Amino acid sequence: MIDRDHELSLVRQAKVLNISRGSVYYMPRPGSPGDLAIMRMIDELHLERPFAGSLIMRDFLNRAGISIGRRHMATLMKRMGIAARDVMDELPL
């Protein structure tokens, strides 16, 4: 959408497209190596226990020796697109 090599300046391109200039200059930061390692473990745990939410996942990791808080766990799960599955929805009626 935004072309940095275009003859129009970035400011004008943003104005024409009606988007914020801040979003034009924003460069996302990669995750830290520690967070990436934790996210890998969360993925493995989620495959084993899809019903576990952020609090239960936090407890599993704390027992494994990884100190992580509930908010950080919830943030990482949200970033990964992981949510607990409701076991009650899967029961046959």
Sequence and secondary structure as in RCSB ss.txt:
>XXXX:A:sequence
MIDRDHELSLVRQAKVLNISRGSVYYMPRPGSPGDLAIMRMIDELHLERPFAGSLIMRDFLNRAGISIGRRHMAT
LMKRMGIAARDVMDELPL
>XXXX:A:secstr
   TTSSS HHHHHHHHT  HHHHH       HHHHHHHHHHHHHHHH TT  HHHHHHHHHHTT    HHHHHH
HHHHHT     GGGGS  
